[in-house]
């Protein structure tokens, strides 16, 4: 049925004056517009942006616990020492803090959303909520970051996200 519909579409396009019969299929089922290269480039940029947003939503906003996000650039001279410093710091927390490093160029929408004008920048999330941020993070802020992470890990469940846990006890008959 699909083949007959495509054949009919090709015939209709071929009969139109000035219309080019061009049909393309994308194996991942995303729509690629027919037309100029600028349209395709814009669509590709939107697709990549949506993919990056989806990864961020699932890996950071949808995760329970503490997640540390570092924005960096490949050309930033201070970003690699910062990453090493952060990894060293996180090793003391025994896997209780997740670490994600994002390229600022590939995540401009997220950088605008979380007001990250410069790198290296460190954002700390707990249960999907932004708790702390360090723009132009430097090694002398390591102790402050460690204290913040310790506080967020030590918070009892429900204390940092505005909800409370209520234990109801019913008598057993």
Steps between C-alpha positions, in 0.01 A plus 500: 500500500784735585672427169185583302454825692861597428462416133187716482681787673789475252257511207325808641832675561627414153191656338540831686694761302835581657464244780783262563400146591726453802408265781735412780465259789666531835567170682428654843160630396572869532363741248761658273345777296542497125647818365808709550802396702432780749169334590674168556775660709244681713305178550818314592585770754150475652524120513837513676371764743199284584725197545730692738198630695359149528830364630518784753142442615556128551854508640462807724145620552347153514757351735455460874793609712781747441638572152789735431502652150808674362480721192830521316657569161768298320705817452474615864838480678341493846241228426722190509660585838150576629373162384792322669436695820129412493566131433747493790242666724222264395716196573463587870121466480505132407272512195224701670538785249460457124724710276414620150723719285330698221653688209366855511499527118274197464268605784439871444131472585582349839767763563244776437239327713735465799681833443847363424687781321854372563683174551588303698164507672372248752132442576384275782158336473312296758196300390481705180508839675789746464650543847831678446704652217856612455569706187870524410576229755849521647702261716460726805124427493563127545437509878174691455387249236593210730294651783205553268515141374531365856196699606294381202593136556429520872154657457230254599261400221240765429681785676648665192217463251208655690326169571469314824490134570213400725491166674153371573464221751183293508424254776500137398175320586 
